[in-house]
């Protein structure tokens, strides 16, 4: 009996399959809470009444703690008129799904946090504690930091805005303490016809340094800038559109310039750790009597050896006859402007998160936001924090992909 041969296909048909796209889920309504900050020198509020009005008009619920915005000179009535609920009980605010703070999460607040909550706030690495992180991880918190939040162009919008405010404010502060009213040397910052201009030394050619230089030049001062990055020095000159005295930080040249300056500004940034000290106590002792040092880098330790943290209530001290202004968080001293700048970034972000179906969906669709997230559902996704506190690190991209 003949063996039947198996059938072999000799022709194939290829059909184009439909493309499967990632479809965003339907929008959701957010429950947003804004507590009153008791943090040292913190006067800012993360959302203005105008921003709250937009959010409420889009169907979201906003709960504000009583007098949460008084530091920025906004009244509860303004927020109430915008559609926010004013809560007298702090715990009610902390029961919101999205908590927005203008100061880092503190130890007294940990017990109030809701499990699975989304928190948007500064992180302030210098004061972050391991215990705070561990308790937030145990509550499966998703946390987004102001400092690391990027926009679509890869910039840090909140950090840039705060740096612009600090840089512009520095020269106003220096001018204030050069005057007789504050026991200064009685020098007008800038100068007038026939009188040599005041001399300003700026350490750091970042955003703070650039805006300090712009303000000083606009007032008529002679400006000299020091930084160890040639790229930053070139960028600053190109942005300002004028040739300035620039130099790398060479101790002998710096000491010589500090001897004759009226104002010295510390605006050096750090790569995540302490700001390097580039001005020694001996250099400060050689400065003119009554000259002013404004150390903007003090929140990262300061770049003057003589710097010590001061407060808005007692902002200065005198050492070697030199007035030192070392208040951390300078933008908080201009709280209304700073609040508007933060609100301009956060309000569109909240609307986008709601439209995407919540922050978890937004993280999937918006890659730029991932750099700002240091906790995702309780998992630590910031490598520097994991190294510093010896905690388990999880790559956020892998974590998101595994949950899809």
ABEGO torsion letter per residue (X at the ends): XBBBBBBBBABBBBBBBBBBBBBBBBBBBBBBBBBBBABBGBABBABBAAAAAAAAAAGBBBBBBBGAAAAAGBBAAAAAAAGBBBBABAAAAAABABBBBABBBBAAAAAABBBGBBBBBBAGAAABBAAAAAAAAAAGBBBBBAAABBBAAGBBAAAAAAAAAAAAAAAAAAAAAABAAAGBAGBBBGEBBGBBBBBBBBBEABAAAAAAAAAAAAAGBBBBBBBABAAAAAAAAAAAGBBBBBBBBBAAAAAAAAAABABBBBABBBAGBBBBBABBAAAAAABBBGBBBBBAAAAAGEABAABBBBBAABABBBBGGBBBBBBBGAAAABAAAAAAAAAAAAAAAAAAAAAAGEAAAAAAABAAAAAABABBGGBBABAAAAAAAGBBBBBAAAAAAAAX
